[in-house]
Amino acid sequence: MLTEFGGVISVVGGKWTTYRRKAVDALDAATRARLLPGAKSRTADLLLTKDDVLVAAADDTLKAGSGLQRFNQHCRQFTQARTSADVLARRIRLEFLDASAAQKAAARLRNTAR
């Protein structure tokens, strides 16, 4: 967290799994810089909901079912994934964790796209 000239607070890096911690850090920095009054978080106890498409896809990703295809379609439509390779590498990290399984999954996605 960096407070710069003019009261600009920069938040860089991180993962979607740490966004709440980064938000708290940003608000704390803004409070210390007297840009915001200190206040208790209104979302600290708010539960995150799971997207049914993503949950089903996670259960079915490595199987021959339709979960991988649904997940691929969902990511490309709603999460700005540009390619199936982007989904396999950056959304489920399969390309980094198991190259052989990623190749098989990519082939299934190519075959269903036809």
Secondary structure, DSSP 8 states (H G I E B T S, - for coil): -EE-GGG-EE-----GGGHHHHHHHHHHHHHHTTSS-----SSTT------HHHHHHHHHTTSSSSHHHHHHHHHHHHS---SHHHIIIIIS-HHHH-HHHHHHHHHHHHHHH-
